Amino acid sequence: MFASGWPITLLLFCLFDSATSSPVSMYTPAPPLRSHISPPSPIPTIIPSLQSPSRSTPPSTPSFDSNSAETTETSENDHCPLTISPSPLVVRFGDPAKANCSTTNALIVHYIAWESPEGEPLYDQPNVWSVNSMTKWDVTPLCIGMLEINMCHRNLSVIVYKPPDSVSITFANHTGPMFEGRQYTLQCTVLEVAPIGNLTVTFYRGPTKLQRRQSNSTTKEPVNETFTLDINPSKVDDGGLYWCEAELDLGAEGPQPPPVVTSQNITAVVLFGPHLVCPEKMQVIEGGTLSCEVRGNPKPKLVTWFKDGQVVSLPTHSSRKHAGKYTVSVDGQKNLTLEVEVLPGSGTANCCNSHFLLAVLLIQIFICCKP
């Protein structure tokens, strides 16, 4: 009876010793499910194959197979006690990168491993995923944690970026001057940028910000894209500078400040008809100069002023007789009107009144000061 019971007792002792080994050992594989434990064999042929823990060979990195019947996989968000840092990992194409995977509960996580077609764990730090040069645009490494009877994982979000090669601005389907009031389209072309979904293009007129544009594309590889903005130029835009800039905003984990590439400037030439560079109803002080410029693009060649049907010149020393309505003819085609009001001010009568008041004031001072 003693001889027949000894193999079973020894086998149970070995199993018990293996089960009570350190749970934080890096090379301790997950124990099999209860339903997969085979009953002990009555023949003690397995005893010679048992090895002591000191001579055991470390297991290879487990392969993550979501269809495996031997392991129960938990969802990434199903309270998996793994933390990846940094997350997301932002890296410029061609640069080195690495990320660390750790556990918040070392008592239940027996083993941490990485699985990725790009990069590999460091030899002396298996929980660190590293790549010497990022040469792929779409990479999703997995950090896998082996638990008591199952395993869970976390995805490492990797953003591989590349600033634009160049940014340029042009008018779409148009060259030369523009006409006031018509619609034109500015286009800002960005070459070889990734990821395009993180790019923001801003249009400017001089220092004034006009509009911002973003792409709807989710492509991760470098692409070219053109962004547009419709404008209706006016006379105030003539000679203005239009330009655009492309900013690649990759969030807090990306480069700070974000990469920005600026286009060249294009000068707007706007053609507009002649107009008065003064109020249509103008006031001038008596004795002052009546001045009103006529401006247009192209510049007017012949400007003629009329008052009461007679050709006149604008006065340099205004008087009451210069008040009234003026008409200006531009290049013999367009007539503009100007209404002038002359206000009392520095005329002769006003000048005499000022002298009289000054004399009275001096007399009063003399009387007050006389002993």
LOSE-74736 format. One record per residue (C-alpha): residue number from 1; residue in one letter; x, y, z. Coordinates in steps of 0.001 Angstrom, whole numbers, always signed. Layout:
residues N
- NUM; A; X; Y; Z;
...
//
This chain:
residues 371
- 1; M; +0; +0; +0;
- 2; F; +2855; +2331; +794;
- 3; A; +4552; +1554; -2504;
- 4; S; +1426; +2151; -4592;
- 5; G; +568; +5484; -2881;
- 6; W; +4055; +6985; -3004;
- 7; P; +4060; +8170; -6709;
- 8; I; +759; +9996; -6241;
- 9; T; +1961; +11639; -3034;
- 10; L; +5232; +12727; -4650;
- 11; L; +3432; +14091; -7715;
- 12; L; +1066; +16167; -5585;
- 13; F; +4044; +17468; -3584;
- 14; C; +5778; +18603; -6815;
- 15; L; +2631; +20263; -8127;
- 16; F; +2096; +22022; -4795;
- 17; D; +5723; +23236; -4767;
- 18; S; +5388; +24607; -8315;
- 19; A; +2109; +26370; -7527;
- 20; T; +3562; +28132; -4490;
- 21; S; +6614; +29533; -6298;
- 22; S; +7017; +33341; -6506;
- 23; P; +4077; +34861; -8502;
- 24; V; +6170; +37815; -9656;
- 25; S; +8746; +35656; -11396;
- 26; M; +9220; +36930; -14856;
- 27; Y; +9447; +33484; -16401;
- 28; T; +6537; +31803; -14610;
- 29; P; +3939; +30840; -17248;
- 30; A; +235; +31196; -16576;
- 31; P; -1198; +28014; -14949;
- 32; P; -3605; +26010; -17097;
- 33; L; -7313; +26222; -16628;
- 34; R; -8883; +23786; -14152;
- 35; S; -10765; +22074; -16989;
- 36; H; -7475; +21249; -18717;
- 37; I; -5669; +19549; -15792;
- 38; S; -5237; +15843; -16634;
- 39; P; -5770; +13225; -13890;
- 40; P; -2534; +11757; -12453;
- 41; S; -1206; +8639; -14100;
- 42; P; -851; +5560; -11893;
- 43; I; +2514; +4886; -13563;
- 44; P; +5335; +7034; -12129;
- 45; T; +7045; +7549; -15508;
- 46; I; +6813; +11382; -15316;
- 47; I; +9002; +11668; -12224;
- 48; P; +12369; +11539; -14050;
- 49; S; +11272; +14388; -16387;
- 50; L; +10626; +16820; -13518;
- 51; Q; +13395; +19368; -13089;
- 52; S; +14294; +21472; -10156;
- 53; P; +13336; +25194; -10391;
- 54; S; +16990; +26212; -10552;
- 55; R; +17530; +24247; -13800;
- 56; S; +14256; +25110; -15508;
- 57; T; +14495; +26832; -18911;
- 58; P; +12758; +30229; -19132;
- 59; P; +9730; +30104; -21365;
- 60; S; +9741; +31980; -24648;
- 61; T; +7651; +35111; -25098;
- 62; P; +4036; +34007; -25419;
- 63; S; +2349; +34593; -28725;
- 64; F; -822; +36677; -28479;
- 65; D; -3603; +34677; -30098;
- 66; S; -7128; +35909; -29547;
- 67; N; -8521; +32586; -30860;
- 68; S; -6601; +30385; -28431;
- 69; A; -8770; +27988; -26437;
- 70; E; -6093; +27654; -23741;
- 71; T; -6285; +31324; -22659;
- 72; T; -9082; +33782; -21951;
- 73; E; -8422; +37248; -23407;
- 74; T; -9869; +40324; -21727;
- 75; S; -10719; +43534; -23533;
- 76; E; -8232; +46378; -23531;
- 77; N; -10606; +48456; -21423;
- 78; D; -11697; +45616; -19173;
- 79; H; -9713; +46768; -16113;
- 80; C; -6411; +45563; -17514;
- 81; P; -3748; +46463; -14894;
- 82; L; -1204; +47663; -17487;
- 83; T; +61; +51200; -18118;
- 84; I; +1981; +52404; -21195;
- 85; S; +4122; +55521; -21169;
- 86; P; +4225; +57699; -23169;
- 87; S; +824; +57276; -24725;
- 88; P; +399; +58297; -27420;
- 89; L; +3963; +57886; -28637;
- 90; V; +4737; +60687; -31128;
- 91; V; +7828; +60113; -33265;
- 92; R; +9217; +61718; -36407;
- 93; F; +9686; +59341; -39325;
- 94; G; +13196; +57878; -39216;
- 95; D; +13834; +58788; -35569;
- 96; P; +14324; +56279; -32703;
- 97; A; +11500; +55668; -30241;
- 98; K; +10658; +53624; -27176;
- 99; A; +7792; +53072; -24734;
- 100; N; +7520; +51449; -21321;
- 101; C; +4827; +49011; -20202;
- 102; S; +4299; +48493; -16490;
- 103; T; +1680; +47039; -14181;
- 104; T; -304; +48617; -11402;
- 105; N; -645; +45244; -9625;
- 106; A; +2476; +43066; -9645;
- 107; L; +760; +40415; -7511;
- 108; I; -1585; +39301; -10294;
- 109; V; +533; +40056; -13381;
- 110; H; +3023; +37203; -13814;
- 111; Y; +4581; +38240; -17097;
- 112; I; +4748; +41313; -19416;
- 113; A; +5582; +40986; -23097;
- 114; W; +5417; +43065; -26257;
- 115; E; +4129; +41924; -29620;
- 116; S; +4759; +44076; -32683;
- 117; P; +5978; +43607; -36260;
- 118; E; +8073; +46743; -35809;
- 119; G; +10543; +47109; -32949;
- 120; E; +11308; +44675; -30157;
- 121; P; +11751; +44604; -26370;
- 122; L; +15113; +45600; -24972;
- 123; Y; +17323; +42683; -23963;
- 124; D; +17812; +43898; -20402;
- 125; Q; +14345; +45512; -20070;
- 126; P; +11667; +43262; -21587;
- 127; N; +8901; +45678; -20597;
- 128; V; +10413; +48450; -22810;
- 129; W; +9503; +48446; -26502;
- 130; S; +12152; +50081; -28657;
- 131; V; +12867; +50842; -32302;
- 132; N; +16124; +52295; -33619;
- 133; S; +14536; +54009; -36629;
- 134; M; +10815; +54374; -37260;
- 135; T; +10350; +53342; -40883;
- 136; K; +6643; +52451; -40904;
- 137; W; +3676; +54801; -40831;
- 138; D; +1078; +52506; -39271;
- 139; V; +2325; +50670; -36175;
- 140; T; +246; +49286; -33280;
- 141; P; +2385; +47427; -30730;
- 142; L; +633; +45356; -28053;
- 143; C; +1688; +45133; -24429;
- 144; I; +455; +41777; -23074;
- 145; G; +41; +40928; -19433;
- 146; M; -170; +37276; -18310;
- 147; L; -2539; +36947; -15353;
- 148; E; -3534; +33978; -13169;
- 149; I; -5898; +32254; -15596;
- 150; N; -6065; +34672; -18531;
- 151; M; -4293; +37596; -20143;
- 152; C; -5047; +41200; -21095;
- 153; H; -3417; +43768; -23335;
- 154; R; -3007; +47456; -24031;
- 155; N; -2513; +49011; -27457;
- 156; L; +276; +51558; -27816;
- 157; S; -973; +54447; -29932;
- 158; V; +1890; +55515; -32205;
- 159; I; +1741; +58741; -34265;
- 160; V; +4444; +58883; -36933;
- 161; Y; +4736; +62384; -38388;
- 162; K; +6553; +64303; -41100;
- 163; P; +6453; +68114; -41534;
- 164; P; +5533; +69432; -45014;
- 165; D; +8214; +69602; -47664;
- 166; S; +6772; +72894; -48904;
- 167; V; +3730; +75181; -48747;
- 168; S; +2676; +77483; -51612;
- 169; I; -231; +79845; -52355;
- 170; T; -1770; +80774; -55711;
- 171; F; -5045; +81939; -57227;
- 172; A; -7041; +79061; -58720;
- 173; N; -7545; +79375; -62486;
- 174; H; -6559; +83029; -62519;
- 175; T; -3549; +85182; -63263;
- 176; G; -3114; +88946; -63384;
- 177; P; -5211; +91716; -61790;
- 178; M; -8577; +91110; -60111;
- 179; F; -11758; +93173; -60437;
- 180; E; -13440; +94649; -57408;
- 181; G; -16562; +92751; -56336;
- 182; R; -15841; +89549; -58255;
- 183; Q; -15150; +86229; -56526;
- 184; Y; -11749; +84558; -56673;
- 185; T; -10311; +81450; -55013;
- 186; L; -7077; +81275; -53074;
- 187; Q; -5482; +77843; -52880;
- 188; C; -2822; +76733; -50406;
- 189; T; -971; +73576; -51482;
- 190; V; +877; +71451; -48909;
- 191; L; +3308; +68771; -50110;
- 192; E; +4319; +65515; -48397;
- 193; V; +2907; +65895; -44884;
- 194; A; +1827; +63218; -42392;
- 195; P; -539; +62674; -40751;
- 196; I; -2722; +65033; -42778;
- 197; G; -5520; +64806; -40186;
- 198; N; -3376; +66781; -37702;
- 199; L; -2671; +69606; -40150;
- 200; T; -4292; +73053; -39921;
- 201; V; -3927; +75579; -42752;
- 202; T; -4538; +79281; -42072;
- 203; F; -5033; +81972; -44743;
- 204; Y; -3831; +85544; -44113;
- 205; R; -4108; +88975; -45722;
- 206; G; -1149; +90861; -44327;
- 207; P; -1257; +90363; -40533;
- 208; T; -5013; +89656; -40600;
- 209; K; -6111; +86052; -40149;
- 210; L; -8844; +85165; -42649;
- 211; Q; -9881; +81508; -42308;
- 212; R; -8612; +78132; -41049;
- 213; R; -8957; +74879; -42961;
- 214; Q; -8475; +71211; -41960;
- 215; S; -8481; +67940; -43863;
- 216; N; -11022; +65145; -43415;
- 217; S; -8517; +62497; -44487;
- 218; T; -7367; +59811; -42039;
- 219; T; -4391; +58728; -44144;
- 220; K; -1288; +58115; -42043;
- 221; E; +1245; +58177; -44892;
- 222; P; +2556; +61438; -46444;
- 223; V; +165; +63054; -48921;
- 224; N; -296; +66277; -50888;
- 225; E; -3417; +68350; -50339;
- 226; T; -4763; +71697; -51512;
- 227; F; -6946; +73901; -49289;
- 228; T; -9088; +76709; -50748;
- 229; L; -10648; +80011; -49673;
- 230; D; -13060; +82190; -51688;
- 231; I; -12529; +85969; -51506;
- 232; N; -14305; +89045; -52907;
- 233; P; -11591; +91707; -53143;
- 234; S; -12360; +95392; -52805;
- 235; K; -10382; +98565; -53348;
- 236; V; -8905; +98327; -49834;
- 237; D; -7305; +94986; -50791;
- 238; D; -5305; +96499; -53639;
- 239; G; -1620; +96019; -52889;
- 240; G; -2321; +93654; -49993;
- 241; L; -274; +90510; -49376;
- 242; Y; -1941; +87095; -49254;
- 243; W; -148; +84093; -47728;
- 244; C; -848; +80875; -45820;
- 245; E; +801; +78683; -43215;
- 246; A; +532; +74979; -42376;
- 247; E; +771; +73883; -38730;
- 248; L; +1159; +70229; -37715;
- 249; D; -381; +70014; -34238;
- 250; L; +389; +66635; -32621;
- 251; G; -881; +67391; -29129;
- 252; A; +918; +67644; -25818;
- 253; E; +3148; +64630; -26568;
- 254; G; +4264; +66117; -29892;
- 255; P; +7000; +68683; -30573;
- 256; Q; +6512; +72080; -28934;
- 257; P; +5927; +74471; -30554;
- 258; P; +4247; +72519; -33380;
- 259; P; +6060; +72508; -36744;
- 260; V; +4947; +75417; -38965;
- 261; V; +5766; +75928; -42658;
- 262; T; +4864; +79242; -44352;
- 263; S; +4153; +79997; -47997;
- 264; Q; +5461; +82855; -50102;
- 265; N; +3528; +86141; -50399;
- 266; I; +1427; +87081; -53415;
- 267; T; +485; +90726; -53997;
- 268; A; -3137; +91464; -54855;
- 269; V; -3766; +93854; -57734;
- 270; V; -7394; +94966; -57626;
- 271; L; -8932; +97047; -60420;
- 272; F; -11626; +99440; -59239;
- 273; G; -13356; +102505; -60595;
- 274; P; -12660; +106104; -59538;
- 275; H; -13995; +107316; -56212;
- 276; L; -13599; +110323; -53944;
- 277; V; -11124; +110005; -51083;
- 278; C; -13163; +112416; -48930;
- 279; P; -16694; +112598; -47491;
- 280; E; -19457; +113253; -50022;
- 281; K; -20628; +116037; -47715;
- 282; M; -17553; +117974; -46728;
- 283; Q; -17043; +120866; -44279;
- 284; V; -14206; +123340; -44566;
- 285; I; -13378; +126294; -42290;
- 286; E; -13452; +129691; -43899;
- 287; G; -9957; +130475; -45090;
- 288; G; -9008; +126783; -45264;
- 289; T; -8098; +124630; -48262;
- 290; L; -10688; +122491; -50029;
- 291; S; -8932; +119220; -50854;
- 292; C; -10436; +115992; -52230;
- 293; E; -8534; +113300; -54119;
- 294; V; -9983; +111145; -56856;
- 295; R; -8501; +107656; -56778;
- 296; G; -8896; +104557; -58926;
- 297; N; -7006; +101634; -60425;
- 298; P; -5925; +102274; -63071;
- 299; K; -5141; +105795; -61901;
- 300; P; -7403; +108462; -63437;
- 301; K; -5694; +110496; -66139;
- 302; L; -8041; +113472; -66407;
- 303; V; -9970; +114939; -63453;
- 304; T; -12160; +118027; -64058;
- 305; W; -14126; +119908; -61354;
- 306; F; -17364; +121804; -62110;
- 307; K; -19471; +124225; -60036;
- 308; D; -22654; +125744; -61346;
- 309; G; -21796; +124357; -64794;
- 310; Q; -18408; +126086; -64894;
- 311; V; -14957; +124460; -64775;
- 312; V; -13297; +125431; -61509;
- 313; S; -10285; +124615; -59398;
- 314; L; -10691; +123652; -55780;
- 315; P; -9953; +126733; -53656;
- 316; T; -6909; +126951; -51459;
- 317; H; -8456; +129828; -49422;
- 318; S; -12145; +129102; -48952;
- 319; S; -14837; +131698; -48468;
- 320; R; -18613; +131653; -48234;
- 321; K; -18928; +131837; -52018;
- 322; H; -17160; +128461; -52372;
- 323; A; -19970; +126610; -50582;
- 324; G; -22297; +124495; -52693;
- 325; K; -22340; +121420; -54923;
- 326; Y; -19377; +120370; -57018;
- 327; T; -19245; +117801; -59805;
- 328; V; -16094; +116002; -60896;
- 329; S; -15654; +114324; -64259;
- 330; V; -13124; +111444; -64431;
- 331; D; -11577; +110726; -67837;
- 332; G; -14697; +112179; -69413;
- 333; Q; -16808; +109181; -68411;
- 334; K; -17888; +109158; -64776;
- 335; N; -19264; +112070; -62776;
- 336; L; -19001; +112247; -58990;
- 337; T; -20624; +114849; -56747;
- 338; L; -19343; +116657; -53674;
- 339; E; -21326; +118998; -51416;
- 340; V; -19232; +121612; -49578;
- 341; E; -20172; +123667; -46503;
- 342; V; -17929; +126549; -45466;
- 343; L; -17911; +127211; -41722;
- 344; P; -17043; +130571; -40121;
- 345; G; -13534; +130546; -38830;
- 346; S; -10473; +132415; -39977;
- 347; G; -12169; +134880; -42411;
- 348; T; -11705; +138679; -42420;
- 349; A; -14739; +139423; -40246;
- 350; N; -13736; +136858; -37715;
- 351; C; -10215; +138239; -37717;
- 352; C; -11511; +141770; -36903;
- 353; N; -13747; +140453; -34154;
- 354; S; -10747; +138723; -32596;
- 355; H; -8712; +141945; -32665;
- 356; F; -11563; +143889; -31034;
- 357; L; -11919; +141370; -28211;
- 358; L; -8163; +141444; -27614;
- 359; A; -8200; +145261; -27359;
- 360; V; -11026; +145202; -24820;
- 361; L; -9155; +142653; -22727;
- 362; L; -6002; +144794; -22691;
- 363; I; -7973; +147884; -21623;
- 364; Q; -9533; +145960; -18716;
- 365; I; -6118; +144781; -17575;
- 366; F; -4733; +148348; -17754;
- 367; I; -7606; +149766; -15674;
- 368; C; -7289; +147066; -13005;
- 369; C; -3557; +147512; -12652;
- 370; K; -3605; +151381; -12556;
- 371; P; -2747; +152710; -9004;
//
